[in-house]
Structures are given as structure tokens and as C-alpha cells.
């Protein structure tokens, strides 16, 4: 199951999930990118978004407007739907209208593999090689991994510090795969000082000793945080 959290409010880019992507609202463009992979549900706190999603043929579920994160929002939907505890739930951000479907499939496949061999994986996410300019941008979250490709740390700063200035840096893609069980557990974990400092909720899992399996991918996509991001994306990917 793919759940797209779609909060209408946005400080930096008001109503960005409704921004025009080649004639289609952004959240719908994102849903269209992944609809062939699995059941897609849009989780929102807006009746306007529910109606719009239905008009485009997508399921939508109203959620609380008190959620602090998209992960909390998709957890509410997963609990409401009463799906099995082992069902895979992938969080695809509404501001990823150019995400390549194969990336989502890789997340699903990685979770299925972990289930088959009873591997101790709490969640799955992705990363890609980024440019030096992107590495210096705090809006591009960096990640480092261990030898098994599990996340060690995520940061808005460049990590690790490169004394000799020859390292490649890897950027995190905000795609998260859970089981319903691990999703519920993640949302019940106490907030951590690390996530508060960096404003990165995935650090909550690391702080509490949970394993995040990472997948290296090749992608031209990136999240749309500002109007400038959107203009750049449309120009780059046209």
C-alpha cells in the first residue's frame, strides 16, 4: 500500500500540493507516478483535497489536522483501514511529482525480502549521489551508512567531514517503507533530541536503536519545497 500524506498548509509554499505540474495538481501527479505499483491512498486534512482526489479517481481519507508529521498522518490511515500488521506501507511525499516508480518498487522489494528471511529491519529508505553544491545545501539531507547499507546518521550538514575534500556525498530521498506494525511503533516512540535539532524525524528511529535499511538509487527527482524548486524541476525534467 502506498499512502501519500497531503497536508494543504505549507509555510514556504502555500498550497504547494495543488501547484500545477503539466496541467495536473502536484499531489495527483505524484499519485499518477506510482499508481501502477500498488493501492494508492491520499491522506489529508482537507476536504478540498479529498474531493479533488476523488475527481481524479483516487482514494482519499480525511485525517486529523493535529498531526505534526506526514508519518503520523499515514499511520492514522493505516490504523483506520484495519490492514494486517505485516502489510507494507510506503510513505511517498506529495511533493515528489517526478519520483521514478522503480524506486518505490525497490523499497517494497527490500521490505518483502526482510520479511522472508526474518531480518531485523525497522524501515527502509533511499539515497543517491549528489553534487557538491547540493551537499552544501541544508535543504538537501545527507546520509551516511554502514557496510551493510544501514543508516548511521542523517544531517542537513555535510557528513562526514572531509579533511582532504575528495569524498562523494549522498542525499536522502524522503521515501519511507514500513510494515503497519513498525509504522505504529515509530509513531509511538518518544521524540528524540536529534530530530528536534536537525528537524529530521527519521533520526527518532536511529536514536532509539532501530535499523533503517538504505537503498542506493539513481534519480533526477527531488522534493519541491519552494516555488523556485518547482521552476527548477520543470526546467530540468522537461
Residue pairs with C-beta under 8 A, 6 or more apart in sequence:
1 38
1 39
1 41
1 78
1 83
1 87
1 88
1 89
1 90
2 34
2 37
2 38
2 39
2 40
2 41
2 89
2 90
2 92
2 104
3 40
3 41
3 42
3 43
3 74
3 77
3 78
3 89
3 90
3 91
3 92
4 27
4 30
4 31
4 40
4 41
4 42
4 43
4 91
4 92
4 93
4 94
5 43
5 44
5 70
5 71
5 73
5 74
5 91
5 93
5 94
6 17
6 27
6 42
6 43
6 44
6 46
6 49
6 53
6 94
7 17
7 44
7 45
7 46
7 67
7 70
7 73
7 94
8 15
8 17
8 18
8 44
8 45
8 46
8 48
8 49
9 15
10 16
10 17
12 225
12 226
13 19
13 224
13 225
13 226
13 227
13 229
13 230
16 26
16 95
16 224
16 225
16 230
17 25
17 26
17 27
17 49
17 94
17 95
18 25
18 26
18 27
18 49
18 52
19 25
19 26
19 224
19 227
19 230
20 26
21 29
21 97
21 234
22 29
22 234
24 32
25 52
26 94
26 95
26 97
26 224
27 42
27 49
27 52
27 53
27 94
28 52
28 53
28 56
28 58
29 97
30 92
30 93
30 94
30 95
30 96
30 97
30 99
31 40
31 42
31 53
31 56
31 58
33 96
33 97
33 98
33 99
33 100
33 101
34 40
34 92
34 99
34 101
34 104
35 58
36 101
37 101
37 104
37 105
37 108
38 90
38 108
39 59
40 58
40 59
41 58
41 59
41 60
41 61
41 77
41 81
42 49
42 50
42 53
42 58
42 59
42 60
42 61
42 94
43 60
43 61
43 63
43 70
43 73
43 74
43 76
43 77
44 50
44 53
44 60
44 61
44 62
44 63
44 73
45 62
45 63
45 64
45 65
45 67
45 73
47 62
49 60
50 60
50 61
50 62
53 59
53 60
54 60
61 77
61 80
61 81
63 73
63 76
63 77
64 73
64 76
67 73
67 76
69 201
70 91
70 93
71 91
71 176
71 183
71 186
71 187
71 201
72 187
74 89
74 91
74 183
75 183
75 184
75 186
75 187
78 87
78 89
78 180
78 183
78 184
79 180
79 184
83 89
83 180
84 180
85 179
85 180
85 181
86 115
86 179
86 180
86 181
87 179
87 180
88 108
88 111
88 112
88 177
88 178
88 179
89 177
89 178
89 179
89 180
89 183
90 104
90 107
90 108
90 175
90 176
90 177
90 178
91 175
91 176
91 177
91 178
92 99
92 104
92 175
93 174
93 175
93 223
95 223
95 224
95 225
96 174
96 175
96 221
96 223
96 224
97 224
97 233
98 220
98 221
98 222
98 233
98 237
99 173
99 175
99 219
99 221
100 217
100 219
100 220
100 221
102 217
103 126
103 173
103 175
103 215
103 217
103 219
104 175
106 126
106 215
106 217
107 124
107 125
107 126
107 175
107 176
107 177
107 215
108 177
110 121
110 124
110 177
110 213
110 215
111 121
111 124
111 177
111 178
111 179
113 119
114 121
114 124
114 213
115 179
120 211
121 211
121 212
121 213
122 178
122 182
122 185
122 186
122 205
122 210
122 211
122 212
123 176
123 177
123 178
123 182
123 186
123 202
123 205
123 210
123 212
123 213
124 176
124 177
124 212
124 213
124 214
124 215
125 151
125 172
125 173
125 174
125 175
125 176
125 177
125 202
125 212
125 213
125 214
125 215
126 172
126 173
126 175
126 214
126 215
126 216
126 217
126 219
127 143
127 145
127 170
127 171
127 172
127 173
127 214
127 215
127 216
127 217
128 170
128 171
128 173
128 216
128 217
128 218
128 219
129 168
129 169
129 170
129 171
129 216
129 218
130 140
130 142
130 169
130 170
130 171
132 169
134 140
134 169
134 171
135 142
135 158
135 169
135 171
136 158
138 156
138 157
139 156
139 225
140 171
140 222
141 154
141 155
141 156
141 171
141 172
141 174
141 200
142 154
142 155
142 156
142 157
142 158
142 159
142 169
142 170
142 171
142 172
143 151
143 153
143 154
143 155
143 159
143 170
143 171
143 172
143 214
144 151
144 152
144 153
144 159
144 160
144 170
145 151
145 152
145 170
145 214
146 152
149 213
149 214
149 215
149 216
150 211
150 212
150 213
150 214
151 202
151 206
151 212
151 213
151 214
152 206
153 159
153 203
153 206
154 172
154 198
154 200
154 202
154 203
154 206
155 198
155 200
156 198
156 199
156 200
158 169
160 167
170 216
172 202
173 217
173 219
173 221
174 223
176 202
178 186
186 204
186 205
186 210
189 204
189 205
189 208
189 210
190 208
191 204
192 203
192 204
192 207
192 208
193 207
194 200
194 203
194 204
194 206
194 207
195 201
195 202
195 203
195 204
195 207
202 212
205 212
206 212
220 236
220 237
221 233
221 237
222 229
222 233
223 229
224 230
224 233
